[in-house]
Amino acid sequence: MSFQLRREEVLDGDQLRAMLAENPAKAAQAILIAAKQGIVDGQALLGQILLDGQGIARDPVLAKRWFQIAANSGHLMARNMLGRCWEHGWGGPVDCTLASLEYRQAAEAGLDWALYNYANLLATGRGVAQDQSTAFKLYGAAAQAGHAKSMNLLGRYLEEGVYCPADKKAACFWYERSAMGGDFRGQFSHASVLAESGNIDEALVWFERALAAGNLNFLRVSYLALLEALEPRVRALSDLWQARINSLLNSND
């Protein structure tokens, strides 16, 4: 028997998210009902579970349509996700120019993830003219809003001082904030600063957190950095990095 809700029983976005964590299949049916009844948060959630295949068959094309529907009703995260669909080719061709338009709209409304994603395109010149100065400002705005990934990138700009005045103290502040916020790149950056200052014991703790959370791309790049570390205990972490890389590669076979 199919799961049904009367209109007056449709759950709000927070309730649907809680249900999704407990029972994805049941939540997917409730989200579908909410979306069809015009609940904008439900429409955005439906796009997400269709994209992820969470509690429902994965369908990136349909996910993209629901993101568009929710975005048309003013849902900022749905607009950001529509941008990601265009950027990564989920549910259609890659088009970074269209992605930039979606990100920019959501960024102008203050959404931290959109600020970050639009800044990424500006920093790399994908779909838009490269503009490191504006990217720096957008990362800063997202960092001020609490976005951990942007905090790490803001720290990098401040440390390198190429597109803004160099400020090592401010860079260290944002690296630490990013690490505390759970970003594995921020954890590695914070650990590197600690190691440089001689605080090796604390640095090792943060390096290991970055190792546990990091993805394959990050681990490959940071592995090379560890091999060049002057401190023997930091350099020795490269063995753990290599083991983790091998484990991820084997799991993808």
ROSEKE-674182 format. One record per residue (C-alpha): residue number from 1; residue in three letters; x, y, z. Coordinates in nm, 3 decimals, decimal comma, m for minus. Layout:
BEGIN
+------+------+---------+---------+---------+
| resi | resn |    east |   north |      up |
+------+------+---------+---------+---------+
|  NUM |  ALA |       X |       Y |       Z |
...
+------+------+---------+---------+---------+
***
This chain:
BEGIN
+------+------+---------+---------+---------+
| resi | resn |    east |   north |      up |
+------+------+---------+---------+---------+
|    1 |  MET |   0,000 |   0,000 |   0,000 |
|    2 |  SER |   0,143 |   0,341 |  m0,094 |
|    3 |  PHE |   0,222 |   0,601 |   0,168 |
|    4 |  GLN |  m0,021 |   0,894 |   0,153 |
|    5 |  LEU |  m0,064 |   1,227 |   0,325 |
|    6 |  ARG |  m0,360 |   1,462 |   0,316 |
|    7 |  ARG |  m0,266 |   1,818 |   0,225 |
|    8 |  GLU |  m0,312 |   1,936 |   0,583 |
|    9 |  GLU |  m0,070 |   1,662 |   0,694 |
|   10 |  VAL |   0,218 |   1,763 |   0,463 |
|   11 |  LEU |   0,532 |   1,809 |   0,670 |
|   12 |  ASP |   0,755 |   2,114 |   0,658 |
|   13 |  GLY |   1,114 |   2,109 |   0,535 |
|   14 |  ASP |   1,276 |   2,044 |   0,873 |
|   15 |  GLN |   1,038 |   1,756 |   0,946 |
|   16 |  LEU |   1,104 |   1,606 |   0,603 |
|   17 |  ARG |   1,480 |   1,626 |   0,657 |
|   18 |  ALA |   1,447 |   1,455 |   0,995 |
|   19 |  MET |   1,234 |   1,181 |   0,840 |
|   20 |  LEU |   1,490 |   1,142 |   0,561 |
|   21 |  ALA |   1,761 |   1,064 |   0,815 |
|   22 |  GLU |   1,546 |   0,800 |   0,985 |
|   23 |  ASN |   1,359 |   0,636 |   0,697 |
|   24 |  PRO |   1,471 |   0,746 |   0,347 |
|   25 |  ALA |   1,209 |   0,545 |   0,155 |
|   26 |  LYS |   0,917 |   0,673 |   0,363 |
|   27 |  ALA |   1,058 |   1,025 |   0,356 |
|   28 |  ALA |   1,093 |   1,014 |  m0,024 |
|   29 |  GLN |   0,721 |   0,950 |  m0,060 |
|   30 |  ALA |   0,637 |   1,236 |   0,176 |
|   31 |  ILE |   0,879 |   1,467 |  m0,007 |
|   32 |  LEU |   0,723 |   1,373 |  m0,341 |
|   33 |  ILE |   0,377 |   1,457 |  m0,211 |
|   34 |  ALA |   0,498 |   1,788 |  m0,065 |
|   35 |  ALA |   0,669 |   1,880 |  m0,392 |
|   36 |  LYS |   0,361 |   1,804 |  m0,602 |
|   37 |  GLN |   0,148 |   2,011 |  m0,366 |
|   38 |  GLY |   0,372 |   2,313 |  m0,421 |
|   39 |  ILE |   0,576 |   2,308 |  m0,100 |
|   40 |  VAL |   0,892 |   2,479 |  m0,225 |
|   41 |  ASP |   1,123 |   2,324 |   0,035 |
|   42 |  GLY |   0,982 |   1,985 |  m0,063 |
|   43 |  GLN |   1,056 |   2,057 |  m0,428 |
|   44 |  ALA |   1,418 |   2,141 |  m0,347 |
|   45 |  LEU |   1,448 |   1,831 |  m0,129 |
|   46 |  LEU |   1,302 |   1,615 |  m0,404 |
|   47 |  GLY |   1,567 |   1,745 |  m0,641 |
|   48 |  GLN |   1,836 |   1,654 |  m0,388 |
|   49 |  ILE |   1,718 |   1,299 |  m0,319 |
|   50 |  LEU |   1,672 |   1,235 |  m0,691 |
|   51 |  LEU |   2,028 |   1,355 |  m0,745 |
|   52 |  ASP |   2,163 |   1,139 |  m0,462 |
|   53 |  GLY |   1,934 |   0,839 |  m0,510 |
|   54 |  GLN |   1,836 |   0,860 |  m0,143 |
|   55 |  GLY |   1,516 |   0,666 |  m0,079 |
|   56 |  ILE |   1,426 |   0,692 |  m0,447 |
|   57 |  ALA |   1,575 |   0,586 |  m0,782 |
|   58 |  ARG |   1,854 |   0,822 |  m0,887 |
|   59 |  ASP |   1,746 |   1,049 |  m1,173 |
|   60 |  PRO |   1,970 |   1,355 |  m1,236 |
|   61 |  VAL |   1,752 |   1,480 |  m1,523 |
|   62 |  LEU |   1,440 |   1,489 |  m1,306 |
|   63 |  ALA |   1,643 |   1,629 |  m1,016 |
|   64 |  LYS |   1,748 |   1,921 |  m1,230 |
|   65 |  ARG |   1,385 |   1,990 |  m1,328 |
|   66 |  TRP |   1,277 |   2,003 |  m0,963 |
|   67 |  PHE |   1,567 |   2,231 |  m0,873 |
|   68 |  GLN |   1,450 |   2,462 |  m1,152 |
|   69 |  ILE |   1,091 |   2,455 |  m1,026 |
|   70 |  ALA |   1,199 |   2,538 |  m0,669 |
|   71 |  ALA |   1,444 |   2,803 |  m0,792 |
|   72 |  ASN |   1,166 |   2,970 |  m0,990 |
|   73 |  SER |   0,978 |   3,002 |  m0,661 |
|   74 |  GLY |   1,274 |   3,174 |  m0,494 |
|   75 |  HIS |   1,445 |   2,882 |  m0,320 |
|   76 |  LEU |   1,810 |   2,990 |  m0,297 |
|   77 |  MET |   1,968 |   2,652 |  m0,232 |
|   78 |  ALA |   1,772 |   2,504 |  m0,522 |
|   79 |  ARG |   1,913 |   2,778 |  m0,745 |
|   80 |  ASN |   2,261 |   2,699 |  m0,617 |
|   81 |  MET |   2,205 |   2,329 |  m0,687 |
|   82 |  LEU |   2,079 |   2,413 |  m1,036 |
|   83 |  GLY |   2,410 |   2,589 |  m1,085 |
|   84 |  ARG |   2,594 |   2,277 |  m0,971 |
|   85 |  CYS |   2,398 |   2,070 |  m1,220 |
|   86 |  TRP |   2,515 |   2,299 |  m1,499 |
|   87 |  GLU |   2,871 |   2,309 |  m1,368 |
|   88 |  HIS |   2,911 |   1,933 |  m1,332 |
|   89 |  GLY |   2,684 |   1,809 |  m1,611 |
|   90 |  TRP |   2,428 |   1,647 |  m1,380 |
|   91 |  GLY |   2,112 |   1,586 |  m1,579 |
|   92 |  GLY |   2,243 |   1,751 |  m1,894 |
|   93 |  PRO |   2,550 |   1,905 |  m2,058 |
|   94 |  VAL |   2,818 |   2,100 |  m1,874 |
|   95 |  ASP |   2,767 |   2,476 |  m1,912 |
|   96 |  CYS |   2,970 |   2,686 |  m1,670 |
|   97 |  THR |   2,828 |   3,009 |  m1,812 |
|   98 |  LEU |   2,476 |   2,905 |  m1,711 |
|   99 |  ALA |   2,614 |   2,778 |  m1,380 |
|  100 |  SER |   2,767 |   3,120 |  m1,313 |
|  101 |  LEU |   2,432 |   3,292 |  m1,374 |
|  102 |  GLU |   2,256 |   3,068 |  m1,122 |
|  103 |  TYR |   2,532 |   3,103 |  m0,864 |
|  104 |  ARG |   2,542 |   3,478 |  m0,906 |
|  105 |  GLN |   2,169 |   3,517 |  m0,843 |
|  106 |  ALA |   2,186 |   3,312 |  m0,524 |
|  107 |  ALA |   2,511 |   3,481 |  m0,418 |
|  108 |  GLU |   2,359 |   3,826 |  m0,457 |
|  109 |  ALA |   2,087 |   3,711 |  m0,219 |
|  110 |  GLY |   2,357 |   3,616 |   0,033 |
|  111 |  LEU |   2,362 |   3,235 |   0,017 |
|  112 |  ASP |   2,703 |   3,123 |   0,147 |
|  113 |  TRP |   2,731 |   2,816 |  m0,078 |
|  114 |  ALA |   2,651 |   3,024 |  m0,384 |
|  115 |  LEU |   2,910 |   3,285 |  m0,285 |
|  116 |  TYR |   3,165 |   3,003 |  m0,262 |
|  117 |  ASN |   3,065 |   2,837 |  m0,588 |
|  118 |  TYR |   3,055 |   3,162 |  m0,783 |
|  119 |  ALA |   3,393 |   3,258 |  m0,637 |
|  120 |  ASN |   3,534 |   2,925 |  m0,757 |
|  121 |  LEU |   3,428 |   3,001 |  m1,114 |
|  122 |  LEU |   3,571 |   3,352 |  m1,096 |
|  123 |  ALA |   3,898 |   3,226 |  m0,949 |
|  124 |  THR |   3,943 |   2,970 |  m1,228 |
|  125 |  GLY |   3,784 |   3,164 |  m1,515 |
|  126 |  ARG |   3,529 |   2,893 |  m1,595 |
|  127 |  GLY |   3,216 |   3,034 |  m1,760 |
|  128 |  VAL |   3,318 |   3,387 |  m1,665 |
|  129 |  ALA |   3,619 |   3,612 |  m1,705 |
|  130 |  GLN |   3,880 |   3,529 |  m1,442 |
|  131 |  ASP |   3,859 |   3,779 |  m1,157 |
|  132 |  GLN |   4,068 |   3,690 |  m0,853 |
|  133 |  SER |   3,993 |   4,017 |  m0,675 |
|  134 |  THR |   3,617 |   3,956 |  m0,679 |
|  135 |  ALA |   3,669 |   3,589 |  m0,592 |
|  136 |  PHE |   3,866 |   3,698 |  m0,284 |
|  137 |  LYS |   3,582 |   3,929 |  m0,178 |
|  138 |  LEU |   3,319 |   3,658 |  m0,227 |
|  139 |  TYR |   3,519 |   3,402 |  m0,030 |
|  140 |  GLY |   3,545 |   3,665 |   0,241 |
|  141 |  ALA |   3,169 |   3,722 |   0,245 |
|  142 |  ALA |   3,103 |   3,348 |   0,260 |
|  143 |  ALA |   3,361 |   3,305 |   0,536 |
|  144 |  GLN |   3,198 |   3,582 |   0,740 |
|  145 |  ALA |   2,868 |   3,392 |   0,697 |
|  146 |  GLY |   3,027 |   3,081 |   0,850 |
|  147 |  HIS |   3,121 |   2,882 |   0,538 |
|  148 |  ALA |   3,415 |   2,661 |   0,640 |
|  149 |  LYS |   3,552 |   2,588 |   0,291 |
|  150 |  SER |   3,558 |   2,958 |   0,211 |
|  151 |  MET |   3,743 |   3,027 |   0,535 |
|  152 |  ASN |   4,030 |   2,806 |   0,422 |
|  153 |  LEU |   4,047 |   2,970 |   0,078 |
|  154 |  LEU |   4,030 |   3,316 |   0,232 |
|  155 |  GLY |   4,322 |   3,215 |   0,452 |
|  156 |  ARG |   4,518 |   3,104 |   0,147 |
|  157 |  TYR |   4,466 |   3,438 |  m0,029 |
|  158 |  LEU |   4,578 |   3,621 |   0,284 |
|  159 |  GLU |   4,881 |   3,398 |   0,331 |
|  160 |  GLU |   4,998 |   3,426 |  m0,030 |
|  161 |  GLY |   4,919 |   3,797 |  m0,061 |
|  162 |  VAL |   4,903 |   3,789 |  m0,441 |
|  163 |  TYR |   4,556 |   3,935 |  m0,497 |
|  164 |  CYS |   4,528 |   4,112 |  m0,162 |
|  165 |  PRO |   4,769 |   4,246 |   0,102 |
|  166 |  ALA |   4,948 |   3,958 |   0,275 |
|  167 |  ASP |   4,839 |   3,901 |   0,636 |
|  168 |  LYS |   4,979 |   3,582 |   0,789 |
|  169 |  LYS |   4,809 |   3,641 |   1,124 |
|  170 |  ALA |   4,467 |   3,676 |   0,960 |
|  171 |  ALA |   4,539 |   3,370 |   0,743 |
|  172 |  CYS |   4,611 |   3,163 |   1,054 |
|  173 |  PHE |   4,289 |   3,285 |   1,214 |
|  174 |  TRP |   4,080 |   3,172 |   0,916 |
|  175 |  TYR |   4,262 |   2,840 |   0,886 |
|  176 |  GLU |   4,179 |   2,764 |   1,247 |
|  177 |  ARG |   3,815 |   2,868 |   1,199 |
|  178 |  SER |   3,792 |   2,647 |   0,890 |
|  179 |  ALA |   3,946 |   2,352 |   1,076 |
|  180 |  MET |   3,705 |   2,394 |   1,366 |
|  181 |  GLY |   3,422 |   2,413 |   1,112 |
|  182 |  GLY |   3,509 |   2,066 |   0,984 |
|  183 |  ASP |   3,671 |   2,140 |   0,647 |
|  184 |  PHE |   3,947 |   1,886 |   0,584 |
|  185 |  ARG |   4,150 |   2,130 |   0,373 |
|  186 |  GLY |   4,123 |   2,384 |   0,653 |
|  187 |  GLN |   4,234 |   2,116 |   0,898 |
|  188 |  PHE |   4,541 |   2,047 |   0,686 |
|  189 |  SER |   4,619 |   2,418 |   0,654 |
|  190 |  HIS |   4,580 |   2,470 |   1,029 |
|  191 |  ALA |   4,796 |   2,166 |   1,101 |
|  192 |  SER |   5,064 |   2,295 |   0,866 |
|  193 |  VAL |   5,075 |   2,630 |   1,047 |
|  194 |  LEU |   5,099 |   2,453 |   1,383 |
|  195 |  ALA |   5,382 |   2,235 |   1,256 |
|  196 |  GLU |   5,571 |   2,537 |   1,124 |
|  197 |  SER |   5,544 |   2,701 |   1,464 |
|  198 |  GLY |   5,681 |   2,389 |   1,637 |
|  199 |  ASN |   5,353 |   2,273 |   1,790 |
|  200 |  ILE |   5,393 |   1,923 |   1,648 |
|  201 |  ASP |   5,170 |   1,728 |   1,886 |
|  202 |  GLU |   4,866 |   1,945 |   1,813 |
|  203 |  ALA |   4,953 |   1,955 |   1,443 |
|  204 |  LEU |   4,947 |   1,574 |   1,427 |
|  205 |  VAL |   4,594 |   1,570 |   1,569 |
|  206 |  TRP |   4,469 |   1,802 |   1,293 |
|  207 |  PHE |   4,662 |   1,620 |   1,021 |
|  208 |  GLU |   4,491 |   1,296 |   1,125 |
|  209 |  ARG |   4,148 |   1,460 |   1,118 |
|  210 |  ALA |   4,220 |   1,582 |   0,765 |
|  211 |  LEU |   4,328 |   1,232 |   0,668 |
|  212 |  ALA |   4,005 |   1,079 |   0,800 |
|  213 |  ALA |   3,777 |   1,324 |   0,618 |
|  214 |  GLY |   3,971 |   1,402 |   0,301 |
|  215 |  ASN |   3,874 |   1,289 |  m0,048 |
|  216 |  LEU |   4,106 |   1,120 |  m0,296 |
|  217 |  ASN |   4,207 |   1,437 |  m0,483 |
|  218 |  PHE |   4,297 |   1,618 |  m0,164 |
|  219 |  LEU |   4,491 |   1,322 |  m0,027 |
|  220 |  ARG |   4,700 |   1,293 |  m0,342 |
|  221 |  VAL |   4,798 |   1,661 |  m0,336 |
|  222 |  SER |   4,860 |   1,679 |   0,038 |
|  223 |  TYR |   5,064 |   1,357 |   0,025 |
|  224 |  LEU |   5,322 |   1,536 |  m0,188 |
|  225 |  ALA |   5,332 |   1,822 |   0,063 |
|  226 |  LEU |   5,396 |   1,579 |   0,348 |
|  227 |  LEU |   5,688 |   1,422 |   0,165 |
|  228 |  GLU |   5,858 |   1,763 |   0,167 |
|  229 |  ALA |   5,795 |   1,831 |   0,538 |
|  230 |  LEU |   6,107 |   1,908 |   0,743 |
|  231 |  GLU |   5,970 |   1,765 |   1,067 |
|  232 |  PRO |   6,024 |   1,383 |   1,070 |
|  233 |  ARG |   5,699 |   1,308 |   1,255 |
|  234 |  VAL |   5,501 |   1,506 |   0,999 |
|  235 |  ARG |   5,686 |   1,349 |   0,709 |
|  236 |  ALA |   5,615 |   1,005 |   0,854 |
|  237 |  LEU |   5,242 |   1,069 |   0,806 |
|  238 |  SER |   5,296 |   1,015 |   0,435 |
|  239 |  ASP |   5,282 |   0,638 |   0,501 |
|  240 |  LEU |   4,932 |   0,675 |   0,648 |
|  241 |  TRP |   4,834 |   0,897 |   0,355 |
|  242 |  GLN |   4,954 |   0,637 |   0,104 |
|  243 |  ALA |   4,762 |   0,361 |   0,281 |
|  244 |  ARG |   4,444 |   0,568 |   0,279 |
|  245 |  ILE |   4,488 |   0,655 |  m0,090 |
|  246 |  ASN |   4,533 |   0,286 |  m0,174 |
|  247 |  SER |   4,223 |   0,198 |   0,028 |
|  248 |  LEU |   4,011 |   0,454 |  m0,159 |
|  249 |  LEU |   4,144 |   0,340 |  m0,494 |
|  250 |  ASN |   4,067 |  m0,024 |  m0,413 |
|  251 |  SER |   3,714 |   0,064 |  m0,299 |
|  252 |  ASN |   3,648 |   0,226 |  m0,639 |
|  253 |  ASP |   3,753 |  m0,087 |  m0,833 |
+------+------+---------+---------+---------+
***
